[in-house]
Amino acid sequence: MANSPIKSPLSESDKEITGNVLQATLVDLVDLSLIAKQAHWNVVGANFRSVHLQLDELVATARTYVDEVAERANAIGVSPNGKAKTVVESSGLAEYPDNWQSVESTIAAIVDLLAQEIQRLRKRIDETDKSDLVTQDLLIEIVRELEKAHWMWEAQQA
């Protein structure tokens, strides 16, 4: 379906800019949720249980915002694409290692991944400053939550 059945409240150029930002955010958050689940299944070592549970919190946060981002895309007349192939081809997050990982290496990897995603989202906040303040507000909310998570993961390294 080439034409959107949903009328956009945005101009075509603003819709394109904002739609691209939302799509990029969608795939990154889907990837983040999958990476956190992979880490959850494969973390081992002292403090395993607390890290295991904290990873599930991160999965829940990412999945909540996946849905919010996809619904925002729909609201502006852009069809979201969160298919596995799209995520693999489009995510900007670093790949997570295979097999079991120590608590320490898991924490370090999650700290790095969250820092990457926060940096990417902050750029997108700037990109939406003129195109769509409603989307920008959603991105700010996501960054606020991911920065809180980042702090909590970093605190374990201190």
C-alpha positions, 0 to 999 in steps of 0.5 A: 500500500503506497499511500498511507490510509492515515492522514498526517498532521505534518507536512510531507517534509516534516513527516519524512524527517520524523518518520525516519527518526521514528523508524531508526528508533524503533529498530534500535529499541527492538534490538536493545530488547533482544540484546537485553533478553540474550544477556538475561539468558546468558549472564553467570557469576556472582550477583547473577540474580540481581543482574538477571532481573535488572536485564528483564527491567531493561527488556520491559522498558525497551518493549514499552517504548517500541510500542510507543514509537510504532504507534507514534509513527502510525499517528503521523501516517508512517507505517512502522517496520519492526521485522527481524530482517529490518532490525538486523539490517538497520540497527545501529547498536553494536552486536552482543557476544554469544554464549555465557558472559560474566556479570562484569562483562554483561554489565560493561556491555549493557553500559556501552549499549545504553550509552550508544543508544542515548547518544543516537537518541539525543541526535534524533531529539535535535533532528525533530526540533523543527519537524515534530515537537510531539515526537521530540517529546517522546524521544526525550521521555525515552532518553530520560528512562534510558539515562536512568537505566544507564546510571543504574548499570554504571553504579554497579561498575563503581 
